[in-house]
Amino acid sequence: MTSHITVITTANRARRFVPTDETSLSAIVDSLRRGGQLFSGKPLIIGSGAQTEVFAPAAIACVEIETTRDLAAHLPGQHNLSLCALTPEQRVEPFSGGLDGDHFSARIEFFFIGGHVLYMAAEGVRKPALAERLMNLTGLFERPVLHYRLVQGGVGLMNPRALTRFVITPGVPDLPSDAWVAEGL
């Protein structure tokens, strides 16, 4: 399988690239270790002899790297949250999710500035302390990066600062005391 890189901007535009060779792919994969810095500071520059594109970090919603290589060791830690992109077929399947002992499963829809949406399956270990669970809920916007597995192989990195909202299904049982309790229409 040929590896591909997709950059999705906050203008909901996707640009696709193919690494020029295995050496360039290895350098790109090694840079994932600094994935937490991808959306802050320096622009993302993707270039070759044919052209060079420069992306403002604040204008990037996601970067996806499709590959058969196992990239887990190259990603920054994400505590107790595992995210995997859903196919269109998986999105329409019935889902109950929720808590099972100290584990949870949910679906999360991430909405970005510009209209891009990511649909994810989420799994993890439920934190024992209420304060930690609430921090997991409210702290997603403050993380430097969130990563997820792609269905076709590879990983994606999303920019939490480009998110406008996210929807968790089923609803979270432990809401902050200042949350507005209401049903969506």
C-alpha positions as a printed NumPy array, in Angstrom:
array([[  0.   ,   0.   ,   0.   ],
       [  1.23 ,   3.453,  -0.852],
       [  1.231,   5.809,   2.097],
       [ -0.789,   9.021,   1.894],
       [ -0.892,  12.179,   3.958],
       [ -4.076,  14.239,   4.132],
       [ -4.216,  17.708,   5.65 ],
       [ -7.765,  18.906,   6.401],
       [ -8.028,  22.621,   7.046],
       [-10.541,  24.674,   9.004],
       [-11.885,  25.791,   5.622],
       [-12.962,  22.125,   5.249],
       [-10.516,  21.573,   2.41 ],
       [ -8.449,  18.398,   2.141],
       [ -5.018,  18.289,   0.511],
       [ -3.458,  14.884,  -0.162],
       [  0.22 ,  14.115,  -0.523],
       [  2.355,  11.056,  -1.224],
       [  5.753,  10.775,   0.481],
       [  8.477,  10.831,  -2.161],
       [ 10.201,   7.686,  -0.828],
       [ 10.62 ,   5.466,   2.244],
       [ 13.203,   7.825,   3.747],
       [ 10.816,  10.781,   3.622],
       [  8.038,   8.647,   5.135],
       [ 10.382,   7.618,   7.973],
       [ 11.199,  11.277,   8.7  ],
       [  7.485,  12.145,   8.714],
       [  6.717,   9.235,  11.05 ],
       [  9.58 ,  10.23 ,  13.382],
       [  8.145,  13.758,  13.566],
       [  4.968,  12.294,  15.106],
       [  6.898,  12.007,  18.38 ],
       [  6.563,  15.793,  18.513],
       [  2.89 ,  15.567,  17.492],
       [  1.9  ,  17.641,  20.513],
       [  3.625,  20.607,  18.866],
       [  2.092,  20.089,  15.418],
       [ -0.676,  22.665,  15.889],
       [  1.269,  25.331,  17.758],
       [  4.13 ,  27.505,  16.71 ],
       [  5.796,  26.736,  13.412],
       [  3.836,  26.211,  10.189],
       [  3.542,  22.745,   8.659],
       [  5.584,  22.684,   5.462],
       [  5.109,  19.903,   2.912],
       [  7.285,  20.164,  -0.146],
       [  8.946,  18.491,  -3.072],
       [ 10.684,  19.581,  -6.233],
       [  7.311,  20.251,  -7.853],
       [  5.798,  22.481,  -5.152],
       [  5.873,  23.525,  -1.512],
       [  2.76 ,  24.115,   0.599],
       [  2.806,  25.94 ,   3.921],
       [ -0.071,  25.479,   6.398],
       [ -0.772,  27.807,   9.314],
       [ -1.029,  25.557,  12.402],
       [ -4.211,  27.245,  13.647],
       [ -5.883,  26.574,  10.275],
       [ -5.333,  22.785,  10.391],
       [ -8.235,  20.68 ,  11.668],
       [ -6.594,  17.26 ,  11.165],
       [ -3.618,  15.508,   9.63 ],
       [ -4.066,  11.879,   8.595],
       [ -1.304,   9.462,   7.617],
       [ -2.566,   6.343,   5.849],
       [ -0.039,   3.539,   6.008],
       [  0.28 ,  -0.148,   6.828],
       [  3.104,   0.658,   9.277],
       [  2.336,   0.46 ,  12.999],
       [  2.685,   4.047,  14.208],
       [  1.55 ,   3.593,  17.829],
       [  5.068,   3.904,  19.251],
       [  5.523,   7.255,  17.508],
       [  2.472,   8.955,  19.031],
       [  2.32 ,  11.119,  22.13 ],
       [  0.495,   9.593,  25.131],
       [ -3.261,  10.038,  25.333],
       [ -3.953,   8.836,  28.853],
       [ -6.941,   6.494,  28.989],
       [ -8.713,   7.403,  25.736],
       [ -8.516,   5.262,  22.598],
       [-10.161,   6.684,  19.461],
       [-10.822,   4.893,  16.17 ],
       [-12.471,   6.425,  13.097],
       [-15.782,   4.875,  12.054],
       [-16.745,   3.87 ,   8.527],
       [-20.075,   5.167,   7.134],
       [-21.477,   1.648,   7.606],
       [-20.408,   1.557,  11.274],
       [-21.962,   4.968,  11.909],
       [-25.47 ,   3.727,  11.029],
       [-25.237,   0.522,  13.091],
       [-27.139,   0.569,  16.411],
       [-24.872,   1.35 ,  19.35 ],
       [-25.522,   1.201,  23.073],
       [-22.113,   1.754,  24.668],
       [-21.787,   3.125,  28.176],
       [-20.106,   1.78 ,  31.28 ],
       [-19.084,  -1.817,  31.842],
       [-17.39 ,  -2.023,  35.243],
       [-14.398,   0.311,  35.107],
       [-14.364,   0.461,  31.274],
       [-16.381,   2.709,  28.999],
       [-17.275,   2.739,  25.323],
       [-18.904,   5.585,  23.449],
       [-19.213,   7.24 ,  20.097],
       [-17.93 ,  10.768,  19.74 ],
       [-18.628,  13.171,  16.897],
       [-16.015,  15.916,  16.65 ],
       [-17.126,  19.139,  14.882],
       [-14.51 ,  21.557,  13.563],
       [-14.433,  25.179,  12.506],
       [-15.368,  25.167,   8.813],
       [-17.704,  22.177,   9.042],
       [-15.418,  19.115,   9.02 ],
       [-16.776,  16.249,  11.189],
       [-14.989,  13.154,  12.503],
       [-16.966,  10.16 ,  13.768],
       [-15.147,   8.044,  16.352],
       [-15.509,   4.976,  18.5  ],
       [-14.017,   5.703,  21.922],
       [-12.9  ,   3.268,  24.6  ],
       [-11.022,   3.598,  27.84 ],
       [-10.741,   2.993,  31.533],
       [-13.087,   5.03 ,  33.703],
       [-11.156,   7.158,  36.185],
       [-12.083,   6.398,  39.807],
       [-12.227,  10.017,  41.001],
       [-15.063,  12.273,  39.837],
       [-12.666,  15.227,  39.438],
       [-10.534,  13.189,  37.013],
       [-13.583,  12.146,  34.99 ],
       [-14.766,  15.745,  34.726],
       [-11.261,  16.87 ,  33.686],
       [-11.28 ,  14.234,  30.911],
       [-14.584,  15.658,  29.686],
       [-13.76 ,  19.362,  29.847],
       [-10.034,  19.089,  29.131],
       [-10.261,  17.767,  25.549],
       [-10.253,  21.314,  24.137],
       [ -7.056,  22.116,  26.052],
       [ -4.951,  19.168,  24.908],
       [ -2.267,  19.94 ,  22.337],
       [ -3.373,  17.073,  20.058],
       [ -5.764,  14.103,  19.941],
       [ -4.807,  11.087,  17.869],
       [ -6.956,   8.35 ,  16.399],
       [ -6.599,   5.184,  14.377],
       [ -7.754,   5.16 ,  10.763],
       [ -9.918,   2.294,   9.523],
       [ -7.698,   1.793,   6.461],
       [ -4.526,   1.747,   8.611],
       [ -2.462,   4.592,   9.948],
       [ -3.248,   7.459,  12.282],
       [ -4.866,  10.849,  12.398],
       [ -3.996,  13.824,  14.565],
       [ -6.713,  16.351,  15.335],
       [ -6.269,  19.914,  16.485],
       [ -8.446,  20.421,  19.6  ],
       [ -8.177,  24.206,  19.205],
       [-10.001,  23.907,  15.873],
       [-12.938,  22.055,  17.468],
       [-16.235,  23.861,  17.938],
       [-17.915,  21.039,  19.883],
       [-18.129,  17.299,  20.357],
       [-21.094,  15.012,  21.028],
       [-20.735,  11.889,  23.197],
       [-23.234,   9.031,  22.816],
       [-24.504,   7.72 ,  25.175],
       [-24.511,  10.783,  27.398],
       [-21.982,  11.145,  30.194],
       [-23.381,  10.12 ,  33.613],
       [-21.149,  12.51 ,  35.588],
       [-21.809,  16.079,  34.473],
       [-20.139,  19.132,  36.006],
       [-22.314,  20.928,  38.583],
       [-22.628,  23.966,  36.286],
       [-23.739,  21.906,  33.22 ],
       [-27.09 ,  22.766,  31.654],
       [-29.309,  19.675,  31.797],
       [-31.483,  19.563,  28.653],
       [-32.372,  17.173,  25.824],
       [-31.329,  17.898,  22.22 ],
       [-34.103,  18.359,  19.65 ]])
